[in-house]
């Protein structure tokens, strides 16, 4: 991930304030799909840098992340969304609602499907949303490197009957196979428009959000069972000096037992989280980072409306 400064706006509603440039294509493209199909991996692959955390666990993405790809005559603003799925949990309902709201104002939708681990129920949930929006949709079949070639045509035939997609593009987001073809197809469907972001900007995330996401990624990678899903990270203080960045952040959990797990015996687990996060943050800030992590219990925060608002989950 990279901390970018020139951010003309954080809501898609700001599009109306810009003037189209002759010969310059631009637009907003949503990446949607079920949880854990590779949306964040695809975004990072397209941009050639890490702007969204990606882990093997489902429902890693909780925030809308915009990644910006700018070329000589185009700018594509990708909107990475939480996985769309049916859930009774308040937090998950909010995440799905945020994802649905995010795609209302985009110009094009990429419907990403993991061909190695399909969930028809979740695919139908995404298709329900697509039908309501009535926007152009490109079906992107991910992880094609793991599918035998003889199985490709039947899969494409099956998927093509689900919806009148503009195109069906097989890719491997992890290995960049087919990503160039996908970008060419996206540009075909974008019209002449303005440049929304400075050409050096690759993401509209705040510094605080970047830090929180890096820490949360390490928790997802290291902790087991339900613990990662019961944690939230919030930056309390940042002091950015010439030679170092000092950060204090809180890791919120829902139960005292989870606090003990995150801290670990003799504080070993939280130290490991801090070390791994600090290493990533030093690459982002390009200077020394001091990361002070604290663990607090916020009882059942993922089920509490007030607590969710406090932690920045709207919707």
N, C-alpha and C positions, 0 to 999 in steps of 0.2 A: 504494500500500500504506500501511497505517496501523499504527503501533505501539500495541498495546493492552495494558493492564496487568492487569486482573482476568481471570485465566484459571483457571477451576475445574478444569481437567484437560486432558490432551493425548491421552489414549487413550479410545477409545469405551467401554471397559469401565467407565468411571466413571458411565455412565448409571444403573446400578442404585442409586446412592446418592442419587437425587433423588426428590422426591414430586410426583405429578401435581397440577396446579392446575385446579380446576373451570372449565370454559369456555375453557381455554387449550390450543391445539393445538401440538404440537412433535414433532420427529423428525429423524433423520439421513437425508440424501438424497445418494447417491453420483452423481457425474457421470462416466460411463465411455464409452469409445469408442476407436477406432483413433487413432494419433498424428495430430496436426495437423487435427483436425476442428472445433476451436473451443471446447474445454472451458473453458479459462481465460478466454477472451473472454466466454463465457456467464456464468461466475461473476462476473466483474467487472461485467458489464451488470446482472445481477440485484441486486448489492449497491450499484450506483451509485458504486463507487470501485474503485481498483486494489488487489487483494490478491494477485493471481497474475500472474506475468510472462507475456506473450504475444508471440510473434514469428512471422514467416511460415515459419520452419523447423520441420520435424517433430521430435518428441521433445524439446521445450523443457522441459516439466515433468518434474522428477526427484523431487520431494517430494510427500507428501500435504499438501494445503493445505485447511484448514477455513475456510470463510467463513460468517459468521453473519448471518442476516437476521431482525430482530426487529420485530414489529408490536404493536399494542395487545393482540391476543389470540392471538398465535402466535410461535413461534421455529423457524426452519428452519436446521439446521446442514448446509451443503453440504460435501461432501468431493470436492475436485478431485483426480483421479488421473493418473498417467502413462499414456500411450497403451498399450493392450493390443495386442501383436503378437508374432509368432514371431521369435525371434532366438537366435543361438548365442553372442552376446557376454555375458560375465559381468555387466557393468553393466546391460545391458538386461534380462537374466533377473531380476536383483534388482528392477529397477523394476516389471516386470510382476508379480512375486511380491508386491511391496508393494501394488500396485493391487488384486490379487485378494484379499489379506488384508483390505484396508480395507473392502471391500464386504460382508464376511461378517456384520457386525453392524448394517448400516443398515436403515432401515425401508422405503426406496423407492429404486429405481434409475432414473436418467435415462440412456438409451442414446442418445448423440448421434451422428448421421451427417451427414457433409458431402455433400450431394446433388450437388455439382459435381465431386467427386473421390472417387468410391466405390472401395473396395478390397474385393472380395468375400471374399478370403482373411482379411483382418483383421476384417471384419464377422462372419465365421463363428467366429473366435477369441473375439470378445466374446459371441456367442450361446452358445457352448459353456460359458462361465463363467456366463452368466445361467441356463441350464438346470440347472446344478449347484446354484445358490443357491436357486432356487425362491422368489424374492421378487417382489413387484409391480414391473412395469417400464413406464415411459412411454417411448415412442419419440419422440425429438425430431429432426426433420428440419431441419438448419441450412442457412443460406445460400439460403433460398427466394427472396430478392430477385434471385437470378441464374438462376432457372428460369422458363421460360414457363408461364403458367397452364394451358395445354392439356396440359402434361406432368406436372402435379401429380397428377391422379387415377390414371394408370397407375402412378406411383411409389408412391403410398399403397397401391394394391391389391397391388403386388408385395411391399412391406415387411410388410404386414399378415399375409401368409401365412407369414412366417418364424417368428412366435412369437405367443402370445396376449397381446399388449400391452394394458395397461389403457386406453391412449389413444395416439393419434398426433397430435403437435402440430407443425405447420410454423412455423418461426421464422426470424428473421434476428438472431442475437445481436449483431452489429455495430451494427445500426440499431434494436434493441429491439423490432422487429416481432414480435408474438405472445408476448412474454415475460410480459406480464400474464396472458394466457390460460394459459400454462404454470404460473404461480404459483397460479392458481385451481385448476388440476387437481391440483397437488401437495398443496394444502391439503385437497382432497377425500379424499385417501388417508392423511392423518395423523390420529392419534387424540389424545385428550386426554392431556396429559403435562406434565412439569415445564419450568421455564426453566433451561436448562443454563448459560447465560452471562449476564453483566451486559448490560443493554440497549444499552450504549454500545460493546460489544465487537464488532468486525467480522471479526477473524481471530485464530487462536490461535498465530500464528507468533511466535517469539522475535525480539528485536531483532537478534541475530546473523544469524539466517536471513533476515530482511528485507534486511539489508545485502548478504549474499552473493547473494541472488536479483537484486537491483538491478544489481550489478556483472556478474553472469552474463548478464543480459538484454542489457546493452550489448555484451558480447562476441559474443553470438549475432546481434545486429543488425549488427555491424560486420565481424566476421571472416568469412572465406569457407571453402568446402570442408569439410574434416574438423576444422579447428581448434576451432570451438566445442564439438564433441562430445568433444574431448580435453582440455577445460579444466574445472577445478573451483575453487571459491572458498571460502576459509575465513578467517573473521575471527580475528585473533590478539589484538587489544586494542581496547577501547572506553573512552574517558574522556568522560563526559558532564558538562560544567560548565554554569553558569547561562546563559552566552551562546554556547557552542559545543560541538560534539561532535567529538572527535578519534578517528579510526579507523585502525587498521593491519590490512591484509588481504593474504593471499597468493593469487595466481592460480597454480594448479598445472597444468602441461602434461606431456605424456608424452615429448616429445623435445626436444633442444636447438634444433632448427630451428624448432619451434613457439614456443619462448621468444623467439627472434629476431623472429618475426612479431608476437607480442603486444607486445613492447617497441617495435618499429618503428625506422625510421631516426632516429637522434638522440632516441629516446624519444618520438616524436610519437604513435605509435599508443596506447601505454598512457596518455599524457597525455589523449588524446581520450576514452578509456574513462573515466578518472578524472573528467574534467570533466562528462561526461553523467551519470555515476552520482551525482556530488556534487550536481548540480542537482536530481535526483529526491529524494535523501536530505534536502536542505534543506527541500523541501516537506513531507516526512514528519515531520522533527524540529522544523520551524518555527524553526530557528536555524541559525547558521553551521556548516558541516561542513568539517573538514579530513580528506581521505581520502588515505592513504599506501598505495599499491599496490606489491607486490613480486611478481616472477615466479620460480617455482621449478620445476625439473624433478623429477617423481616418475615414474620410468620405468615406462611401461605400467600406470599406476595403474588404468585401467578394466578391466584383465584380472587384477588381483592382489587376492586376497581380503583380505589384511592391509592393503593400501593403501586399499581400499574402506571397510573398517571404520574406519580412521584418519580418513577424510574424511566419516564419518557415514552411509555407505550400509549399512544392515542388510538382513537377509532371507536 
